[in-house]
């Protein structure tokens, strides 16, 4: 069965913590996780580190991964211009009978 894993990293968290404090950093993490969960609504999302998350894409979200990632990237471009939460991401997919393929 095919599936994909998207790894996310919130940009600038250390700077926010250093300049605005950890409460502001916590809000940044919450906002980032809300964005990820909003785009990948049908995928389990896990926080795996201080500012790192993964989404496990299967079924519909796996099949729609290109559209979802495009929507996510457009949102990140807008957020960058508006000084909002910016998140880097990378996708790896597994197709039955093959090796993992990264994008």
N, C-alpha and C positions, 0 to 999 in steps of 0.2 A: 504494500500500500504506500502510495506517495505521500510525502509530507514535507513541510518546510519549517525552518526555524529562523526567525528574525531576531537579531541581537541589536539592542538599542543602548546608546550611551548619551546621557544628558550632557550637553556642552556647557562649560563654564561654572559648574557647581562649586568648585573650590574657590573661585573668585567671589561668587555670591556669598559663600560662607565667610570668607575673609573680610569682605567689604561691608556686607549688610547684616551678617550674623547668621547663626544656625537656624533661627526661626524662619528667616527668609529662604534659606536653603531647603528647609523642610517643605515650605510652600512650593518651591520650584520643583521638587521631587513629586509632590502631589499633582501639580499641574501637568508635569511630563507624563506621569502614569495615566492620568485622565485622557490625555491626547492619544496615547497608545491604545488604551482600551476603547476609545471612541472609534478609531479607525479599524481596529481588528476586533470588532464586537463579538464575533463568534469563535474566537480563539482564546485558549487559556493564556494569561499573561502572568509572568512571574518576575519578581524583583530578585536578582541574583547577586547584587552588590550594592554599594552605596548609591551609585547613579547608573547602574546597569540593569536592564530588563531583557527578557526574552518572551517572544510570542510563538506558540506552537501552532502552525497553520495546518489545518486538515480540512477535508471535505470542501465546503463552499469557499471558505477563506483561502484554502490552497488553490482552488481553481481560479479564484479572482485575485490572486496575489499580485499580478502586474498592475491591475487597476488600483488595488489598495495601496501598493507601494508608491504609485504615481500620485495618488491623492495625498499620501503622507508627505512625499517630497515637496509637493506644491504648498502644503501647509507650512512646512519648515522654511521654505523660501519666503513666504509671507511673514512668518514669525521673526525671521532674521531681520527683515526690513522694519518690523514694528517693535524690535527689542523685546520679544517674548521668548518663551522656552524654545530652544533649538536642540534637536536630538539627531545624532548620527545613527545610521542603521546599516546593517548588512544582512543579506539573506543567503542561506544555504538550503538546497533542496535535496531530497532523497527520492529517487525513482526506483521502483522495484527492479532488481536485476542490474543495477548500476551503482557506481560510486556516488558519494556526495558531490554536488556541484555548487560552487559559491558564485554570488553576484555582488 
